[in-house]
């Protein structure tokens, strides 16, 4: 007790020279006698007022005095020291007074301290509270801060509620129990009514959260709304909070069950739910209906793309991302295939049309299949997957394969002029750099077919200071690794070894493996050429990678993930995952090369592939085996040998027709048919003459000195009215141009603020990534819900502020703003 008294007195002496101590109950004389404060003189008031006044005012006008009087303070008319007391301090020794003194609060807070005595009994709670106190705090503000101390939250109402709801979700109630012990629960319910319109005969946190979800769901549907717009703003803030999102998800699920949301959603059109994300069930409903709509062809791919883009802002998008992506890719595939005309005038025409348009169907199919696999929802996607598989296999792959085969059959030689031959790669693409004394790096990714190269092109162009272009080349036949890799090297002649290995000889020398390829490059470049595996190059440190580049005019880098995965029976089903990883690998490899001062890069492939995700039908396998005098090498899509027996099921080529030396004969199953091969998979194949196998990408990549990437511009379109008269404000934001590889998306945050910078509406995170050429399709409608705080700004100017996050930080800076005048009447509080 004495320590508390001395502490309280010390604080008072920091403000006053003279302190009066009235021992009203005549029980603290011993405490007074024990008090010892440096530079403070203790005196007792006992019918000696005149002498004391002379002493403290005349004799020692600088000295600090503690004046003790046993008994209550005299009436003002009888108090000879009243004038001194009124200009100095007074010390009361009851517990409440000590607390108030410690917190430097006036006696006007005495009733609050008595009412919530349990709160003040803990020194730790008082210490936290003191840090938050402001000189102008009201009783209500003090209680709010006390609530925050009990809840272990920030001293704001929304933060208090978020913290208490997180505890509720975790099955804990320590914060609520302490609030009740400190008799702050009545104040809490009053504030929930004041802030959010929550009213209940028997209030509780669980009841509040059910009422919150019910009202917010009703605001966007047709239910009964009992809470205010501030409740909706709170719910949106809560669900978007990184700190409390787990609690939101737990309580959202509980409330969905209590409120019968699943049954309610069954009767609703998914289009009416696109902007809602309060329950996980909403995403499930939308996806389920979207799948059915795409299967039934009742929606356009443009509509699906728009809905999926809107859902990206939703709380559960991350969990359902692969399903949304799969549905969007399926819709695009179905629509594009429905509009495609798979006819061609010649072999060369087929190659050119494929590289301009048709490859996109393979790309869309790959992306669809990849996202379905990663979604882990084969049952939900079953009907759509089957439809896409049927269309891809029967209406596209087989139809295109048959059409192309008819031109293969009538062509005397394997060529598609003006599309370049793979065997011309070194002379056409590499040699021009060398003639200008420029070093060049060639990256060869095994089985990176043309459509994957197109996606890589887009990824490279999105990188700052990188430019790239893409053109097709025609791979060698058969389209297998040994021949494709050899054709990309410097060569005068190519031939297939006269044995059962399938090895390809360059000018009579084996081209198998990086050691042999290095020798070939060094011979062609007088020692300044090298072949290396991509994984080996990626392990080099900065200096070693620069030394490798400095030491060679030509560096060939071999990457192998797609073929390595697809060519094995146990892993062929992961071919599309391997394609996605390949894109990431190659972007990282390109960056490492340019960091090592490589300025000229070429990226290509040895061959492409055919992949069908489901098991292959018996009809896709040839019933007639390859035969002849000498069958040297068999694969799933070609046969090598001599004296091969002709058959209608195969197309027969001589080495000369394929641009090869020697007398090796080649037979390839027509269209997309396979040969049975023991121990091999059948869904991922290559070696044949389908467009997917033989059209390969050649990318030229350069790094520029100056930045060439910018973010898309966004404007706020002001309507005819600049006055806010209701509880909501609808605004149109306009993306000024389509997003491209070099004009990149912009992520913004928007809200309505007072001139003092206080947010008075809900806040929206907005992604501007629209690619449409149509300006009307680049408009984004945003509806802001005003909070109660907006009432305090009535008659004042407020700002619609659009902000952008400062790169690499959590801070936002203003991007654009628009001013409005707040002019709301009392009628704006009504919803009708």
Secondary structure, DSSP 8 states (H G I E B T S, - for coil): -HHHHHHHHHHHHTT-SEEEEEETTS--HHHHHH---TTEEEEE-SS-HHHHHHIIIII-TTSEEEEEEESS---GGG-TTHHHHHHSEEE--SHHHHHHHHTT--GGGHHHHHHTHHHHT-HHHHHHHHHH--TT--HHHHHHHHHHHHHTS-SSHHHHHHHHHHHHHTT--HHHHHHHHTT-HHHHHHHHHHHH----TT--HHHHHHHHHHHHHHHHTTS---S-HHHHHHHHHHHT-TTTHHHHHHHHHHHHHHTTHHHHHHTS-GGGGTT--SSHHHHHHHHHHHHHHHHTT-S-HHHHHHHHHHHTTSTTHHHHHHHHHHHHHHHHHHHHHHH-----SSHHHHHHHIIIIIHHHHHHHHHHHHHHHHHT-TTTTHHHHHHHHHIIIIIIIHHHHHHHHHHHHT-SSS-BTTBEEGGGHIIIIIHHHHHTT--EEEEEETT-BHHHHHHHHHHHHHSTTEEEEEEEEE--SS--HHHHHHHTS--S-EEE-SSSS--EEETTEE--HHHHHHHHHHHHTTT-EEEEEHHHHHHS-HHHHHHHHHT-SEEEEEE-SHHHHHTSTTTGGGHHHHHHHHHHHHHHHHHHHHHTT--EEEEE-S---EE-SS---GGGB-SS---EEEEEEE-SS-EEEEEE---TTEEEEETTTTT-BSS-EEEEESTT-B---TT--SSEE-SS--HHHHEEEEEEEEE-SS---EE--EEEE--S--EE-SSEEEEEEEE-S---SSEE-EEEEEEEEETT--B-B--EEEEE----SSGGGGEEEEEEEB-GGGGGGTTSEEEEEEEEE-TTSS-EEEEEEEEEEE---GGGGS--
